[in-house]
Amino acid sequence: MMKTLTHLGTRMPALGLGTWQLSGSVCARVVRSALDLGYRHVDTAQAYGNEAEVGAAIVESGVPRDQLFLTTKLWMDRLTRGEVERSTEESLRRLRSNYVDLLLIHWPNPRVPLAETLGAMAALKESGKVRRIGVSNFPVALLRHAVEEAGAEIFCNQVEYHPLLSQAPVLDYLRPRGMLLVAYSPLGHGQVLANAEVRRIAAKHGATAAQVALAWLLGQDGVAAIPKAGSMEHLRDNQAALDLDLDPADRAALDRLAGHTRTVAPSWSPNWDT
């Protein structure tokens, strides 16, 4: 059964499909396969260049739109008030949908006032074109700015998170406020899969290393994960993580791995907490 998380009265499947680096017919095929398998949470972004393929796959799947949780993200050069509205309208046309369930700021841009961007996003929410708004790649200082200074109703913060990268400061800020963390790159671009401790726990359960890493994330309070998959096998593999029960000793061992292995760190990254 699909686990869901709830904030602000909105439910989101805890396991979603990430589509970064999926393009063209491959993207359309993977999204369609995921929907056929029962995935109901799909994550895309303006910068991925695949919104049209994601939208086509959703329409062709026949899954009713109100049964899906669809996320897209505003790119850094489209965060002014006018660009937020224009680019979101463009995204909706490509996605062939009247609304998105979640609109995120993809990366913070210090050249545009955060309150301006969040205000424009809130206006889209009022219009019904966006159900919830949130952020991505925000350290605690920027989260605090968004929530406490700009007064935004933030649904989630989407950040890189896996057993080799601690996000304790971010989680400590989000959890008391009911906000969610969505983990992207939950396998650390393969580095988690090669870890000896992860592999040991996987062997113990007759599971894959990917399933162990995802089960560790999905078993945490207020944490969702959006692994990318390129095949039906990997889609099924990731989905099976929902049924993997890690015992307290497993979780403690994985908790001890938490470090600073960050695999997504472009030149425009903010000052991270870890």
CORCOR-V81947 format. One record per residue. N is the residue number from 0. RES is the residue in one letter. SS is DSSP state (@ for helix, = for strand, . for the rest). PHI is phi as a letter, one per 20 degrees, with the letter a starting at -180 (999 if undefined). PSI is psi as a letter, one per 40 degrees, with the letter a starting at -180 (999 if undefined). Layout:
n:N res:RES ss:SS phi:PHI psi:PSI
n:N res:RES ss:SS phi:PHI psi:PSI
//
This chain:
n:0 res:M ss:. phi:999 psi:h
n:1 res:M ss:. phi:f psi:h
n:2 res:K ss:. phi:f psi:h
n:3 res:T ss:= phi:c psi:i
n:4 res:L ss:= phi:d psi:i
n:5 res:T ss:= phi:c psi:h
n:6 res:H ss:= phi:b psi:i
n:7 res:L ss:. phi:l psi:f
n:8 res:G ss:. phi:m psi:e
n:9 res:T ss:= phi:d psi:h
n:10 res:R ss:= phi:e psi:h
n:11 res:M ss:= phi:c psi:h
n:12 res:P ss:= phi:g psi:h
n:13 res:A ss:. phi:f psi:d
n:14 res:L ss:= phi:d psi:h
n:15 res:G ss:. phi:c psi:i
n:16 res:L ss:= phi:d psi:h
n:17 res:G ss:= phi:e psi:i
n:18 res:T ss:. phi:d psi:e
n:19 res:W ss:. phi:g psi:h
n:20 res:Q ss:. phi:m psi:e
n:21 res:L ss:. phi:e psi:h
n:22 res:S ss:. phi:b psi:i
n:23 res:G ss:@ phi:l psi:a
n:24 res:S ss:@ phi:f psi:d
n:25 res:V ss:@ phi:f psi:d
n:26 res:C ss:@ phi:f psi:d
n:27 res:A ss:@ phi:f psi:d
n:28 res:R ss:@ phi:f psi:d
n:29 res:V ss:@ phi:f psi:d
n:30 res:V ss:@ phi:f psi:d
n:31 res:R ss:@ phi:f psi:d
n:32 res:S ss:@ phi:f psi:d
n:33 res:A ss:@ phi:f psi:d
n:34 res:L ss:@ phi:f psi:d
n:35 res:D ss:@ phi:f psi:d
n:36 res:L ss:@ phi:e psi:e
n:37 res:G ss:. phi:o psi:e
n:38 res:Y ss:. phi:f psi:i
n:39 res:R ss:. phi:c psi:e
n:40 res:H ss:= phi:c psi:h
n:41 res:V ss:= phi:c psi:h
n:42 res:D ss:= phi:d psi:h
n:43 res:T ss:. phi:c psi:a
n:44 res:A ss:. phi:a psi:i
n:45 res:Q ss:@ phi:g psi:d
n:46 res:A ss:@ phi:f psi:e
n:47 res:Y ss:@ phi:f psi:d
n:48 res:G ss:. phi:m psi:f
n:49 res:N ss:. phi:c psi:e
n:50 res:E ss:@ phi:g psi:d
n:51 res:A ss:@ phi:f psi:d
n:52 res:E ss:@ phi:f psi:d
n:53 res:V ss:@ phi:f psi:d
n:54 res:G ss:@ phi:f psi:d
n:55 res:A ss:@ phi:f psi:d
n:56 res:A ss:@ phi:f psi:d
n:57 res:I ss:@ phi:f psi:d
n:58 res:V ss:@ phi:f psi:d
n:59 res:E ss:@ phi:f psi:d
n:60 res:S ss:@ phi:f psi:d
n:61 res:G ss:. phi:m psi:e
n:62 res:V ss:. phi:f psi:h
n:63 res:P ss:. phi:g psi:h
n:64 res:R ss:@ phi:g psi:d
n:65 res:D ss:@ phi:f psi:e
n:66 res:Q ss:@ phi:e psi:e
n:67 res:L ss:. phi:d psi:i
n:68 res:F ss:= phi:d psi:h
n:69 res:L ss:= phi:d psi:h
n:70 res:T ss:= phi:d psi:h
n:71 res:T ss:= phi:c psi:i
n:72 res:K ss:= phi:c psi:i
n:73 res:L ss:= phi:e psi:h
n:74 res:W ss:. phi:f psi:i
n:75 res:M ss:@ phi:f psi:d
n:76 res:D ss:@ phi:e psi:e
n:77 res:R ss:@ phi:c psi:f
n:78 res:L ss:. phi:d psi:e
n:79 res:T ss:. phi:f psi:i
n:80 res:R ss:@ phi:g psi:d
n:81 res:G ss:@ phi:f psi:d
n:82 res:E ss:@ phi:f psi:d
n:83 res:V ss:@ phi:g psi:d
n:84 res:E ss:@ phi:f psi:d
n:85 res:R ss:@ phi:f psi:d
n:86 res:S ss:@ phi:f psi:d
n:87 res:T ss:@ phi:f psi:d
n:88 res:E ss:@ phi:g psi:d
n:89 res:E ss:@ phi:f psi:d
n:90 res:S ss:@ phi:f psi:d
n:91 res:L ss:@ phi:f psi:d
n:92 res:R ss:@ phi:f psi:d
n:93 res:R ss:@ phi:f psi:d
n:94 res:L ss:@ phi:f psi:e
n:95 res:R ss:. phi:l psi:f
n:96 res:S ss:. phi:c psi:i
n:97 res:N ss:. phi:e psi:e
n:98 res:Y ss:. phi:b psi:i
n:99 res:V ss:= phi:d psi:i
n:100 res:D ss:= phi:f psi:d
n:101 res:L ss:= phi:b psi:h
n:102 res:L ss:= phi:d psi:h
n:103 res:L ss:= phi:d psi:i
n:104 res:I ss:= phi:f psi:h
n:105 res:H ss:. phi:f psi:d
n:106 res:W ss:. phi:c psi:i
n:107 res:P ss:. phi:f psi:i
n:108 res:N ss:. phi:c psi:h
n:109 res:P ss:. phi:f psi:e
n:110 res:R ss:. phi:e psi:e
n:111 res:V ss:. phi:c psi:h
n:112 res:P ss:. phi:g psi:h
n:113 res:L ss:@ phi:f psi:d
n:114 res:A ss:@ phi:f psi:d
n:115 res:E ss:@ phi:f psi:d
n:116 res:T ss:@ phi:f psi:d
n:117 res:L ss:@ phi:f psi:d
n:118 res:G ss:@ phi:f psi:d
n:119 res:A ss:@ phi:f psi:d
n:120 res:M ss:@ phi:f psi:d
n:121 res:A ss:@ phi:f psi:d
n:122 res:A ss:@ phi:f psi:d
n:123 res:L ss:@ phi:f psi:d
n:124 res:K ss:@ phi:f psi:d
n:125 res:E ss:@ phi:f psi:d
n:126 res:S ss:@ phi:f psi:e
n:127 res:G ss:. phi:n psi:e
n:128 res:K ss:. phi:f psi:e
n:129 res:V ss:= phi:c psi:h
n:130 res:R ss:= phi:e psi:d
n:131 res:R ss:= phi:b psi:i
n:132 res:I ss:= phi:c psi:i
n:133 res:G ss:= phi:a psi:a
n:134 res:V ss:= phi:c psi:i
n:135 res:S ss:= phi:c psi:i
n:136 res:N ss:. phi:m psi:f
n:137 res:F ss:. phi:d psi:h
n:138 res:P ss:. phi:f psi:i
n:139 res:V ss:@ phi:g psi:d
n:140 res:A ss:@ phi:g psi:d
n:141 res:L ss:@ phi:f psi:d
n:142 res:L ss:@ phi:g psi:d
n:143 res:R ss:@ phi:f psi:d
n:144 res:H ss:@ phi:f psi:d
n:145 res:A ss:@ phi:f psi:d
n:146 res:V ss:@ phi:e psi:d
n:147 res:E ss:@ phi:e psi:d
n:148 res:E ss:@ phi:d psi:d
n:149 res:A ss:. phi:e psi:e
n:150 res:G ss:. phi:m psi:f
n:151 res:A ss:. phi:e psi:i
n:152 res:E ss:. phi:e psi:g
n:153 res:I ss:= phi:e psi:h
n:154 res:F ss:= phi:f psi:d
n:155 res:C ss:= phi:b psi:i
n:156 res:N ss:= phi:c psi:h
n:157 res:Q ss:= phi:e psi:h
n:158 res:V ss:= phi:b psi:i
n:159 res:E ss:= phi:f psi:h
n:160 res:Y ss:. phi:b psi:h
n:161 res:H ss:= phi:a psi:i
n:162 res:P ss:. phi:g psi:e
n:163 res:L ss:. phi:e psi:e
n:164 res:L ss:= phi:c psi:h
n:165 res:S ss:. phi:f psi:h
n:166 res:Q ss:. phi:c psi:f
n:167 res:A ss:@ phi:g psi:d
n:168 res:P ss:@ phi:f psi:d
n:169 res:V ss:@ phi:f psi:d
n:170 res:L ss:@ phi:f psi:d
n:171 res:D ss:@ phi:f psi:d
n:172 res:Y ss:@ phi:e psi:d
n:173 res:L ss:@ phi:f psi:d
n:174 res:R ss:@ phi:f psi:d
n:175 res:P ss:. phi:f psi:e
n:176 res:R ss:. phi:d psi:e
n:177 res:G ss:. phi:m psi:e
n:178 res:M ss:. phi:f psi:i
n:179 res:L ss:= phi:d psi:i
n:180 res:L ss:= phi:d psi:h
n:181 res:V ss:= phi:d psi:h
n:182 res:A ss:= phi:e psi:h
n:183 res:Y ss:= phi:e psi:i
n:184 res:S ss:. phi:l psi:f
n:185 res:P ss:. phi:f psi:e
n:186 res:L ss:. phi:d psi:e
n:187 res:G ss:@ phi:l psi:f
n:188 res:H ss:@ phi:l psi:f
n:189 res:G ss:@ phi:n psi:e
n:190 res:Q ss:. phi:f psi:d
n:191 res:V ss:. phi:f psi:d
n:192 res:L ss:. phi:f psi:d
n:193 res:A ss:. phi:e psi:e
n:194 res:N ss:. phi:f psi:h
n:195 res:A ss:@ phi:f psi:d
n:196 res:E ss:@ phi:f psi:d
n:197 res:V ss:@ phi:f psi:d
n:198 res:R ss:@ phi:f psi:d
n:199 res:R ss:@ phi:f psi:d
n:200 res:I ss:@ phi:f psi:d
n:201 res:A ss:@ phi:f psi:d
n:202 res:A ss:@ phi:f psi:d
n:203 res:K ss:@ phi:g psi:d
n:204 res:H ss:@ phi:e psi:e
n:205 res:G ss:. phi:m psi:f
n:206 res:A ss:. phi:d psi:i
n:207 res:T ss:. phi:e psi:i
n:208 res:A ss:@ phi:f psi:d
n:209 res:A ss:@ phi:f psi:d
n:210 res:Q ss:@ phi:f psi:d
n:211 res:V ss:@ phi:f psi:d
n:212 res:A ss:@ phi:f psi:d
n:213 res:L ss:@ phi:f psi:d
n:214 res:A ss:@ phi:f psi:d
n:215 res:W ss:@ phi:f psi:d
n:216 res:L ss:@ phi:f psi:d
n:217 res:L ss:@ phi:f psi:e
n:218 res:G ss:. phi:e psi:e
n:219 res:Q ss:. phi:e psi:i
n:220 res:D ss:. phi:f psi:h
n:221 res:G ss:. phi:m psi:f
n:222 res:V ss:= phi:d psi:h
n:223 res:A ss:= phi:d psi:i
n:224 res:A ss:= phi:b psi:i
n:225 res:I ss:. phi:c psi:g
n:226 res:P ss:. phi:f psi:i
n:227 res:K ss:= phi:e psi:i
n:228 res:A ss:. phi:b psi:i
n:229 res:G ss:. phi:d psi:e
n:230 res:S ss:. phi:b psi:i
n:231 res:M ss:@ phi:f psi:d
n:232 res:E ss:@ phi:f psi:d
n:233 res:H ss:@ phi:f psi:d
n:234 res:L ss:@ phi:f psi:d
n:235 res:R ss:@ phi:f psi:d
n:236 res:D ss:@ phi:g psi:d
n:237 res:N ss:@ phi:f psi:d
n:238 res:Q ss:@ phi:f psi:d
n:239 res:A ss:@ phi:f psi:e
n:240 res:A ss:@ phi:f psi:d
n:241 res:L ss:@ phi:f psi:d
n:242 res:D ss:@ phi:d psi:e
n:243 res:L ss:. phi:e psi:h
n:244 res:D ss:. phi:e psi:h
n:245 res:L ss:. phi:e psi:h
n:246 res:D ss:. phi:e psi:i
n:247 res:P ss:@ phi:g psi:d
n:248 res:A ss:@ phi:f psi:d
n:249 res:D ss:@ phi:f psi:d
n:250 res:R ss:@ phi:f psi:d
n:251 res:A ss:@ phi:f psi:d
n:252 res:A ss:@ phi:f psi:d
n:253 res:L ss:@ phi:f psi:d
n:254 res:D ss:@ phi:g psi:d
n:255 res:R ss:. phi:f psi:e
n:256 res:L ss:. phi:f psi:e
n:257 res:A ss:. phi:g psi:h
n:258 res:G ss:. phi:b psi:b
n:259 res:H ss:= phi:c psi:f
n:260 res:T ss:. phi:e psi:g
n:261 res:R ss:. phi:d psi:h
n:262 res:T ss:. phi:d psi:e
n:263 res:V ss:. phi:c psi:h
n:264 res:A ss:. phi:b psi:g
n:265 res:P ss:. phi:f psi:i
n:266 res:S ss:. phi:f psi:d
n:267 res:W ss:. phi:e psi:e
n:268 res:S ss:. phi:g psi:i
n:269 res:P ss:. phi:f psi:i
n:270 res:N ss:. phi:f psi:h
n:271 res:W ss:. phi:f psi:i
n:272 res:D ss:. phi:f psi:d
n:273 res:T ss:. phi:c psi:999
//
